[in-house]
Amino acid sequence: MKIHPSIDTFLPQKTSQTNTPKTTEIIADEENAIKDPAAILKESIQKQLSEMQEAKIKTGEGNSKAERIISKFNSGKKLSTEELSYLIKHAPASVDRVLRISAEREQTELMMRMARTKVSTMQVPLLTIDGIRKSDSTAGDALVRTNQLQDSVKEFQKTKEYQEKPATDFDYRKKKKSSSKKTPYQPSPLLWAAAHHAYQNGKKYKL
């Protein structure tokens, strides 16, 4: 017996596999939901330990050379290019702090060089230390900034540039006045010889 083609329209249609109600994401969420709480806690602890270990590496903790360099800087000493390069490679998290405090030291040193007397030179670190007190730096950073400031003053006082500065404004004006006096013009021996030679040649060929 033949079935009329129109009857096919009433037969149930096959559904595509793409219409399945459970996707991969839903299955994964269900698996996580039934996971043992102890296993979840263990994974969380391991993640925290991993993050702490990574933080130690970035700050140089556990690296004896990096720790020595950072300790040297904290005591107030300048770092060499090689030492800074080592920190960039092995303790990158400490570099921003080192550069920031080093820049403050360089600015203080520049202002001390620009000061025209020894008295005004010593006023520069007083203003800097006042700024450190009023800043929102941590106690550790404030101590390092102070150590760097003290070392910069001590090192600058050893320079010939500081030693040659007049003590007070009165001495500065006195020194400036004496140095502004014009000295009589004295031609160099070479210039005198050239002028004499030109005069003799002109005299020789005179008509």
Sine and cosine of phi, psi and omega as CSV:
sin_phi,cos_phi,sin_psi,cos_psi,sin_omega,cos_omega
0.00,0.00,0.76,-0.65,-0.04,-1.00
-1.00,0.00,0.62,-0.78,0.04,-1.00
-0.99,-0.13,0.72,-0.69,-0.01,-1.00
-0.91,0.41,0.69,-0.73,-0.03,-1.00
-0.81,0.58,-0.50,0.87,-0.05,-1.00
-0.92,0.38,-0.33,0.94,-0.02,-1.00
-0.93,0.36,-0.39,0.92,0.00,-1.00
-0.87,0.49,-0.46,0.89,-0.04,-1.00
-0.91,0.40,-0.35,0.94,-0.03,-1.00
-1.00,-0.08,-0.05,1.00,0.01,-1.00
-0.99,0.16,0.53,-0.85,0.02,-1.00
-0.89,0.45,0.69,-0.73,-0.02,-1.00
-1.00,0.02,0.52,-0.86,0.05,-1.00
-0.97,0.23,0.70,-0.71,-0.01,-1.00
-1.00,-0.04,0.52,-0.85,0.01,-1.00
-0.98,0.22,0.46,-0.89,0.01,-1.00
-0.93,0.36,-0.34,0.94,-0.01,-1.00
-0.95,0.32,-0.20,0.98,-0.03,-1.00
-1.00,-0.10,0.24,0.97,0.02,-1.00
-0.90,0.44,0.68,-0.73,-0.11,-0.99
-0.94,0.35,-0.39,0.92,-0.05,-1.00
-0.96,-0.28,0.91,-0.41,0.08,-1.00
-1.00,0.01,0.10,-1.00,0.01,-1.00
-0.88,0.47,-0.60,0.80,-0.02,-1.00
-0.92,0.40,-0.65,0.76,-0.02,-1.00
-0.91,0.41,-0.64,0.77,0.02,-1.00
-0.89,0.45,-0.66,0.75,0.01,-1.00
-0.90,0.44,-0.66,0.75,0.03,-1.00
-0.89,0.46,-0.63,0.77,0.01,-1.00
-0.92,0.40,-0.60,0.80,0.03,-1.00
-0.91,0.41,-0.65,0.76,0.04,-1.00
-0.91,0.41,-0.56,0.83,-0.05,-1.00
-0.93,0.37,-0.52,0.86,-0.04,-1.00
-0.99,-0.12,0.12,0.99,-0.01,-1.00
-0.93,0.36,0.54,-0.84,-0.01,-1.00
-0.89,0.46,0.79,-0.62,0.03,-1.00
-0.82,0.57,-0.57,0.82,0.02,-1.00
-0.90,0.43,-0.60,0.80,0.02,-1.00
-0.93,0.36,-0.62,0.78,0.03,-1.00
-0.90,0.44,-0.68,0.73,0.02,-1.00
-0.89,0.46,-0.65,0.76,0.00,-1.00
-0.89,0.45,-0.69,0.72,0.02,-1.00
-0.89,0.45,-0.63,0.77,0.00,-1.00
-0.91,0.42,-0.67,0.74,0.01,-1.00
-0.91,0.42,-0.68,0.73,0.01,-1.00
-0.89,0.46,-0.62,0.79,0.03,-1.00
-0.91,0.42,-0.68,0.74,0.02,-1.00
-0.91,0.42,-0.66,0.75,0.03,-1.00
-0.90,0.44,-0.63,0.78,0.03,-1.00
-0.90,0.43,-0.67,0.74,0.02,-1.00
-0.91,0.41,-0.62,0.78,0.02,-1.00
-0.92,0.40,-0.64,0.77,0.02,-1.00
-0.90,0.43,-0.65,0.76,0.02,-1.00
-0.91,0.42,-0.63,0.78,0.03,-1.00
-0.90,0.43,-0.64,0.77,0.03,-1.00
-0.88,0.47,-0.67,0.74,0.00,-1.00
-0.89,0.45,-0.66,0.75,-0.04,-1.00
-0.92,0.38,-0.49,0.87,0.00,-1.00
-1.00,-0.04,-0.05,1.00,0.03,-1.00
1.00,0.07,0.07,1.00,0.00,-1.00
-0.92,0.40,0.78,-0.62,-0.04,-1.00
1.00,-0.10,-0.24,0.97,0.07,-1.00
-0.99,-0.14,0.95,-0.32,-0.13,-0.99
-0.87,0.49,-0.64,0.77,-0.02,-1.00
-0.93,0.37,-0.70,0.72,0.02,-1.00
-0.89,0.46,-0.63,0.77,0.02,-1.00
-0.91,0.42,-0.61,0.79,0.04,-1.00
-0.91,0.41,-0.65,0.76,-0.01,-1.00
-0.91,0.41,-0.71,0.70,0.01,-1.00
-0.90,0.44,-0.63,0.77,0.04,-1.00
-0.90,0.44,-0.63,0.77,0.05,-1.00
-0.88,0.48,-0.70,0.71,0.00,-1.00
-0.91,0.41,-0.68,0.73,-0.01,-1.00
-0.89,0.46,-0.47,0.88,0.00,-1.00
-0.98,0.22,-0.18,0.98,0.06,-1.00
0.91,-0.42,-0.03,1.00,-0.06,-1.00
-1.00,0.06,0.52,-0.86,0.08,-1.00
-0.96,0.29,0.49,-0.87,0.06,-1.00
-0.99,-0.17,0.55,-0.83,0.06,-1.00
-0.98,0.19,0.20,-0.98,0.04,-1.00
-0.88,0.48,-0.63,0.78,0.00,-1.00
-0.91,0.42,-0.65,0.76,0.00,-1.00
-0.92,0.39,-0.65,0.76,0.03,-1.00
-0.91,0.42,-0.64,0.77,0.03,-1.00
-0.88,0.47,-0.60,0.80,0.01,-1.00
-0.91,0.41,-0.65,0.76,0.02,-1.00
-0.92,0.40,-0.62,0.78,0.02,-1.00
-0.86,0.52,-0.60,0.80,-0.04,-1.00
-0.99,0.12,-0.64,0.76,-0.15,-0.99
-0.94,-0.34,-0.24,0.97,0.04,-1.00
-0.58,-0.82,0.87,0.49,-0.11,-0.99
-0.87,0.49,-0.46,0.89,-0.03,-1.00
-0.94,0.34,-0.30,0.95,-0.03,-1.00
-1.00,-0.07,-0.17,0.99,-0.14,-0.99
-0.94,0.35,-0.66,0.75,-0.03,-1.00
-0.85,0.52,-0.68,0.73,0.01,-1.00
-0.90,0.43,-0.68,0.73,0.00,-1.00
-0.89,0.46,-0.71,0.70,-0.02,-1.00
-0.92,0.40,-0.64,0.77,-0.02,-1.00
-0.90,0.44,-0.72,0.69,-0.01,-1.00
-0.95,0.31,-0.56,0.83,0.05,-1.00
-0.91,0.42,-0.62,0.79,0.03,-1.00
-0.90,0.43,-0.62,0.79,0.05,-1.00
-0.90,0.44,-0.65,0.76,0.03,-1.00
-0.90,0.45,-0.70,0.72,0.00,-1.00
-0.89,0.46,-0.61,0.79,0.03,-1.00
-0.91,0.41,-0.65,0.76,0.04,-1.00
-0.90,0.44,-0.69,0.73,0.01,-1.00
-0.90,0.44,-0.63,0.78,0.03,-1.00
-0.90,0.45,-0.68,0.73,0.01,-1.00
-0.91,0.41,-0.58,0.81,0.05,-1.00
-0.92,0.39,-0.61,0.80,0.03,-1.00
-0.93,0.38,-0.56,0.83,-0.03,-1.00
-0.97,0.24,-0.37,0.93,0.01,-1.00
-0.90,0.43,0.66,-0.75,-0.14,-0.99
-1.00,0.00,-0.25,0.97,0.02,-1.00
-0.75,-0.66,0.24,-0.97,0.04,-1.00
-0.92,0.39,-0.59,0.81,0.02,-1.00
-0.90,0.44,-0.74,0.68,-0.01,-1.00
-0.93,0.36,-0.47,0.88,0.05,-1.00
-0.90,0.44,-0.67,0.74,-0.02,-1.00
-0.96,0.27,-0.23,0.97,0.07,-1.00
-0.97,0.25,-0.41,0.91,-0.02,-1.00
-0.89,0.46,-0.80,0.60,0.02,-1.00
-0.90,0.44,-0.45,0.89,0.05,-1.00
-0.91,0.41,-0.65,0.76,0.04,-1.00
-0.93,0.37,-0.60,0.80,0.00,-1.00
-0.92,0.40,-0.70,0.72,-0.01,-1.00
-0.91,0.41,-0.54,0.84,0.06,-1.00
-0.92,0.40,-0.62,0.79,0.05,-1.00
-0.92,0.40,-0.58,0.81,0.04,-1.00
-0.91,0.42,-0.66,0.75,0.01,-1.00
-0.89,0.46,-0.63,0.78,-0.08,-1.00
-1.00,0.10,-0.17,0.99,-0.04,-1.00
-0.98,0.21,0.20,-0.98,0.02,-1.00
-0.99,-0.13,0.46,0.89,0.01,-1.00
-0.92,0.40,0.44,-0.90,0.10,-0.99
-0.94,0.35,0.25,-0.97,0.00,-1.00
-0.88,0.48,-0.61,0.79,0.01,-1.00
-0.91,0.41,-0.72,0.69,0.01,-1.00
-0.91,0.42,-0.64,0.77,0.01,-1.00
-0.88,0.47,-0.63,0.78,0.02,-1.00
-0.91,0.41,-0.69,0.73,0.01,-1.00
-0.91,0.42,-0.67,0.74,0.03,-1.00
-0.88,0.48,-0.64,0.77,0.02,-1.00
-0.92,0.38,-0.67,0.74,0.04,-1.00
-0.89,0.46,-0.66,0.75,0.03,-1.00
-0.91,0.42,-0.62,0.78,0.01,-1.00
-0.90,0.43,-0.73,0.69,-0.01,-1.00
-0.88,0.47,-0.66,0.75,0.01,-1.00
-0.93,0.38,-0.62,0.78,0.00,-1.00
-0.91,0.43,-0.63,0.78,0.03,-1.00
-0.91,0.41,-0.72,0.70,-0.02,-1.00
-0.88,0.48,-0.67,0.74,-0.01,-1.00
-0.94,0.34,-0.60,0.80,-0.01,-1.00
-0.94,0.35,-0.57,0.82,0.02,-1.00
-0.91,0.42,-0.33,0.94,0.03,-1.00
-0.99,0.14,-0.25,0.97,-0.11,-0.99
-0.98,0.21,0.43,-0.90,0.06,-1.00
-0.91,0.41,-0.53,0.85,0.01,-1.00
-0.86,0.52,-0.69,0.73,0.02,-1.00
-0.95,0.31,-0.67,0.74,-0.04,-1.00
-0.88,0.48,-0.50,0.87,-0.03,-1.00
-1.00,0.04,-0.09,1.00,0.04,-1.00
-0.94,0.35,0.63,-0.77,0.11,-0.99
-0.92,0.40,0.46,-0.89,-0.09,-1.00
-0.94,0.35,-0.72,0.70,-0.08,-1.00
-0.77,-0.63,0.09,-1.00,0.05,-1.00
-0.89,0.46,-0.58,0.81,0.03,-1.00
-0.88,0.47,-0.71,0.70,0.04,-1.00
-0.90,0.43,-0.57,0.82,0.00,-1.00
-0.91,0.42,-0.71,0.70,0.00,-1.00
-0.91,0.41,-0.60,0.80,0.01,-1.00
-0.91,0.42,-0.68,0.73,0.01,-1.00
-0.92,0.38,-0.64,0.77,0.00,-1.00
-0.92,0.40,-0.62,0.78,-0.01,-1.00
-0.92,0.40,-0.66,0.75,-0.01,-1.00
-0.94,0.33,-0.56,0.83,-0.02,-1.00
-0.98,0.22,-0.29,0.96,-0.02,-1.00
-1.00,0.09,-0.16,0.99,0.03,-1.00
-0.92,0.40,0.75,-0.66,-0.03,-1.00
-0.98,0.21,0.72,-0.69,0.08,-1.00
-1.00,0.00,0.57,-0.82,0.00,-1.00
-0.86,0.51,0.58,-0.82,-0.04,-1.00
-0.95,0.32,0.77,-0.64,0.04,-1.00
-0.77,-0.64,0.94,-0.34,-0.01,-1.00
-0.91,0.42,0.53,-0.85,0.01,-1.00
-0.95,0.32,0.42,-0.91,0.02,-1.00
-0.83,0.55,-0.59,0.81,-0.01,-1.00
-0.92,0.39,-0.68,0.73,0.02,-1.00
-0.91,0.41,-0.63,0.77,0.03,-1.00
-0.89,0.45,-0.67,0.74,0.01,-1.00
-0.91,0.42,-0.64,0.77,0.00,-1.00
-0.92,0.40,-0.65,0.76,0.02,-1.00
-0.92,0.40,-0.66,0.75,0.01,-1.00
-0.90,0.44,-0.64,0.77,0.01,-1.00
-0.91,0.42,-0.67,0.74,0.02,-1.00
-0.90,0.43,-0.62,0.79,0.00,-1.00
-0.91,0.41,-0.68,0.74,-0.01,-1.00
-0.91,0.42,-0.66,0.75,0.00,-1.00
-0.92,0.39,-0.61,0.79,0.03,-1.00
-0.92,0.39,-0.60,0.80,0.01,-1.00
-0.93,0.36,-0.57,0.82,-0.04,-1.00
-0.93,0.37,-0.67,0.74,-0.07,-1.00
-0.99,-0.10,0.24,0.97,-0.02,-1.00
-0.95,0.31,0.71,-0.71,0.01,-1.00
-0.97,0.23,0.00,0.00,0.00,0.00
